[in-house]
């Protein structure tokens, strides 16, 4: 898994690029130091393209309580 990455474009530009409907709870755009556990804007296609917030990271299958995963 990647350790860190950047998002160089504002949320509005990403929504326009993917023709997605932006959510109301998006994290600040254009972040140059995103690391695991940060909230990031992602495009999903569950019934239609949406730009929404998700937690960046990997939760191993053996974790009993995913909310306390590192």
C-alpha positions in Angstrom: 0.0 0.0 0.0 1.2 3.5 -0.7 2.3 5.5 2.4 1.5 9.0 1.2 0.2 10.8 -1.8 -1.0 14.2 -3.0 -4.2 15.7 -4.4 -3.2 18.6 -6.5 -6.6 19.7 -7.9 -9.5 21.4 -6.1 -12.6 19.2 -5.3 -14.6 21.2 -7.9 -12.1 20.3 -10.7 -12.2 16.6 -9.8 -16.0 16.6 -9.8 -16.1 18.3 -13.2 -13.4 15.9 -14.6 -15.4 12.8 -13.6 -18.8 14.4 -14.1 -19.6 13.5 -10.4 -22.0 15.2 -8.0 -19.9 16.6 -5.1 -20.9 15.7 -1.5 -21.4 18.3 1.2 -18.8 16.9 3.6 -15.7 17.0 1.4 -12.3 17.5 3.1 -10.2 20.5 2.1 -8.9 20.1 -1.4 -5.4 20.3 -2.8 -3.5 18.5 0.0 0.2 17.8 -0.5 0.7 15.3 2.3 -2.1 12.7 2.6 -1.3 9.7 4.8 -3.2 6.7 6.0 -6.2 7.5 8.2 -6.8 10.9 6.5 -10.1 11.7 5.0 -9.9 12.0 1.2 -12.3 12.9 -1.6 -13.0 9.9 -3.9 -15.2 9.3 -6.9 -17.7 6.4 -6.5 -20.2 5.0 -8.9 -22.9 3.5 -6.8 -25.9 4.4 -9.0 -24.2 7.5 -10.3 -20.9 9.2 -10.0 -20.4 10.9 -6.6 -17.5 12.7 -5.1 -17.5 11.8 -1.4 -15.3 11.4 1.6 -13.6 8.2 2.5 -10.9 7.2 4.9 -7.5 6.4 3.3 -5.9 3.2 4.5 -6.0 -0.5 4.7 -7.8 -2.4 7.5 -6.6 -6.0 7.8 -9.2 -8.7 7.8 -8.1 -9.9 11.2 -9.0 -6.6 13.0 -12.0 -7.2 15.2 -13.1 -3.6 15.5 -12.3 -1.7 12.3 -12.9 1.8 13.9 -9.7 1.4 16.1 -7.5 0.2 13.3 -4.3 2.1 12.7 
